[in-house]
């Protein structure tokens, strides 16, 4: 089972979070993108843009942060963090 944890932070405090589970036979990359889409849908956000630094951070630590620079729309929190908690 694949699980991705999505968390919104504002002023160094966790505002809201969700865990997305995926039992499909998709590739890891597809599971990450589907889970991120579901997180954005639940939080009513536009989809963030993956910058090169974000990709490198995610490959190294299985965790990535999306700040205002990653979103086209303005956001009312400091950053969105995703983290793989089970593969």
Order of alpha helices (4+ residues) and beta strands (2+ residues): beta-beta-alpha-alpha-beta-beta
